[in-house]
Amino acid sequence: MPRFLALLFACLLPLSASAADRYRLDPVHTRVLFAVEHAGFSQALGTVSGSEGVLEFDPDDWRSARLDVVIPIARLDLGDDRWNQATLARNLLDGQRHPQARFVSTGVEPLEAGHARVHGLLTLRGVSREVVLDVRLNALRRHPLPPFRRTAGFSATATLQRSDFGIDAWRSVIGDRVELRIEAEAVRDDNAGTPETGNGADAPDTNNDAEAAADAALDLPPQPETHP
């Protein structure tokens, strides 16, 4: 019997040793860059900083990885206050009622070493759709600066159609295709918890004025009033 227990322990040890570590997304060193066509003249570029989330990751077993991230849409920055206000207005991202987006992984498809496709559900403006991230692991090691914690760094890209999320205003001016680039760092933290969310669903509807400001920022005529 002792020999049997020793053999069983030896078989189980590699499984526990390869278990995924838990990481906390670093909001300071994580940023989402997005690009969308502006009336055929250029690609408008914006960023969202401050994302928070939890990653479970074993570099030897990408399929076991789990990711849950909250993106603070209300912190969107296009480099101009009027453009920020226009983009967050109700006829586009509706940032007052939906100040956050959320991505939850549903599966990971390993590719060549250090690369994988991460499948998941992106919830944006209250609508959930499947999105696939092409992910590259840049580094996984002890950070050289205090607090010297084990840190994982990733780069990722994805493409989505804004109309899939009900964001379909001003099709003649704003492209439908949105390209995403994500740079992320995650710090090992066994106590990392699932990020909190708030959908702002009970926020008061203040914003005919915001709609007008959005139209002005886009250099577009005001939208016609509609009546039931």
C-alpha positions in Angstrom: 0.0 0.0 0.0 2.7 2.6 0.8 4.3 1.9 -2.6 0.9 2.4 -4.3 0.4 5.7 -2.5 3.9 6.9 -3.5 3.2 5.9 -7.1 -0.1 7.8 -7.1 1.5 10.9 -5.6 4.2 10.8 -8.3 1.5 10.6 -11.0 -0.4 13.6 -9.6 2.5 15.8 -8.9 3.1 16.9 -12.5 -0.6 17.9 -12.7 -0.4 20.2 -9.8 2.9 21.6 -10.9 1.5 22.6 -14.3 -1.7 24.2 -12.9 -2.4 27.6 -14.3 -1.3 30.6 -12.2 -3.6 33.5 -11.4 -2.8 37.0 -12.7 -4.3 40.4 -12.1 -4.4 42.7 -15.1 -2.3 45.8 -14.6 -4.5 48.7 -15.6 -1.6 51.1 -15.9 0.2 49.0 -18.5 -2.8 47.7 -20.3 -4.3 49.7 -23.2 -6.8 49.1 -26.0 -6.1 51.0 -29.3 -8.9 51.1 -31.9 -9.0 52.4 -35.5 -12.1 53.2 -37.5 -12.4 54.9 -40.9 -13.3 58.6 -40.9 -15.3 59.4 -44.0 -12.7 57.7 -46.2 -10.0 60.3 -45.4 -8.1 58.5 -42.6 -8.3 56.0 -39.8 -9.4 57.7 -36.6 -7.3 56.4 -33.7 -8.4 56.2 -30.1 -7.4 54.4 -26.9 -9.0 53.1 -23.8 -6.9 52.8 -20.7 -7.6 51.4 -17.2 -8.9 47.9 -18.0 -9.1 45.5 -15.1 -9.4 41.7 -15.0 -8.2 38.3 -14.1 -6.1 35.8 -16.1 -5.5 32.2 -15.4 -2.6 31.1 -17.5 -0.1 28.2 -17.8 2.3 28.8 -20.7 2.6 25.0 -21.2 -1.2 24.6 -21.6 -2.8 27.5 -23.4 -6.1 25.6 -23.7 -6.6 25.9 -19.9 -6.3 29.7 -20.0 -9.2 31.8 -18.7 -9.6 35.6 -19.1 -12.2 38.0 -17.7 -11.7 41.7 -18.5 -13.7 44.9 -17.9 -12.9 47.8 -20.2 -13.9 51.3 -19.0 -15.5 52.7 -22.2 -16.1 56.0 -20.5 -12.3 56.6 -20.4 -12.2 56.5 -24.2 -9.8 59.1 -25.7 -9.6 60.2 -29.3 -7.4 63.2 -28.5 -10.1 65.8 -28.6 -12.8 66.5 -26.0 -15.6 67.1 -28.5 -14.8 63.8 -30.4 -14.8 62.0 -27.1 -18.2 63.4 -26.2 -19.5 62.6 -29.7 -18.3 59.0 -29.6 -19.8 58.4 -26.1 -23.2 59.9 -27.0 -26.3 57.8 -27.0 -26.4 57.3 -30.8 -23.0 55.7 -30.8 -21.4 54.0 -27.7 -24.0 55.3 -25.2 -21.3 55.7 -22.5 -23.8 57.0 -19.9 -25.9 53.9 -19.9 -23.1 51.5 -20.8 -19.8 52.8 -19.4 -18.1 49.5 -19.5 -17.4 46.7 -22.0 -16.5 43.1 -20.9 -14.6 40.3 -22.6 -14.9 36.8 -21.2 -13.0 34.0 -22.9 -14.8 30.8 -24.0 -11.8 28.9 -25.4 -8.2 29.1 -26.5 -6.8 27.7 -29.7 -3.0 27.3 -29.4 -0.9 28.0 -32.6 2.8 28.1 -32.9 5.0 28.7 -29.8 3.9 31.8 -28.0 0.8 32.4 -30.1 -2.9 31.5 -29.8 -6.4 32.5 -30.8 -8.5 33.4 -27.8 -12.3 33.0 -28.5 -14.7 34.9 -26.2 -17.8 37.0 -25.8 -17.5 40.7 -26.0 -20.3 42.7 -24.4 -20.5 46.2 -25.7 -23.4 48.6 -25.4 -25.5 45.8 -23.9 -25.0 43.4 -26.8 -22.8 40.3 -26.6 -21.0 38.9 -29.7 -18.2 36.4 -30.2 -14.8 38.0 -30.9 -11.5 36.3 -31.6 -8.2 37.7 -30.4 -4.9 36.8 -32.1 -2.6 36.8 -29.1 1.2 36.8 -28.8 3.0 36.1 -25.5 5.8 38.7 -25.3 7.4 37.7 -21.9 6.7 35.7 -18.8 9.2 36.4 -16.0 9.9 38.2 -12.8 9.6 41.9 -13.3 12.9 43.8 -12.8 11.3 46.6 -10.7 9.5 46.5 -7.3 7.6 44.6 -6.2 9.5 42.1 -8.5 6.5 40.0 -9.2 6.1 37.4 -12.0 4.6 39.3 -14.9 3.1 38.2 -18.2 3.0 40.5 -21.2 0.8 40.1 -24.2 0.0 41.8 -27.6 -3.3 41.0 -29.3 -5.3 42.1 -32.3 -8.9 41.7 -33.4 -11.5 43.0 -35.8 -15.1 43.6 -35.3 -18.1 45.2 -37.0 -19.7 48.0 -34.9 -23.1 47.3 -36.4 -23.0 43.9 -34.8 -23.4 45.6 -31.4 -26.1 48.0 -32.5 -23.8 50.9 -33.1 -24.9 51.9 -36.6 -25.3 55.7 -36.6 -23.6 57.8 -39.3 -22.6 55.0 -41.7 -21.6 57.5 -44.4 -19.0 59.1 -42.0 -17.9 56.4 -39.6 -16.7 53.0 -40.9 -18.3 49.8 -39.8 -15.1 47.9 -39.4 -13.2 48.5 -36.2 -9.6 47.2 -35.8 -8.3 46.6 -32.2 -4.8 46.4 -30.9 -4.3 45.5 -27.3 -1.1 45.7 -25.2 -1.5 44.1 -21.8 0.5 43.2 -18.7 -0.7 40.9 -15.9 0.9 40.5 -12.5 0.8 37.2 -10.6 -1.7 37.5 -7.8 -3.3 34.4 -6.2 -5.9 36.7 -4.6 -7.0 38.4 -7.8 -10.8 38.6 -8.0 -13.3 38.9 -10.8 -13.6 42.5 -11.9 -16.7 44.4 -10.8 -19.1 45.7 -13.4 -21.8 48.3 -13.4 -23.9 48.8 -16.6 -25.4 52.1 -15.6 -28.8 50.9 -16.8 -30.6 53.2 -14.2 -28.8 56.3 -15.3 -31.2 59.1 -16.2 -31.8 60.0 -19.8 -30.5 63.5 -19.9 -29.3 63.8 -23.4 -30.9 65.5 -26.2 -28.2 68.1 -25.5 -25.5 65.4 -25.7 -26.9 64.2 -29.0 -26.7 67.7 -30.4 -23.2 68.1 -29.1 -22.3 64.8 -30.8 -23.7 65.9 -34.1 -21.7 69.2 -33.9 -18.5 67.4 -33.1 -19.0 65.2 -36.1 -19.8 68.2 -38.3 -23.1 66.7 -39.2 -26.6 68.1 -39.4 -28.8 67.3 -36.3 -30.7 64.1 -36.6 -34.4 64.5 -37.4 -36.8 64.1 -34.5 -38.9 60.9 -34.5 -42.3 60.5 -33.1 -44.2 57.4 -32.1 
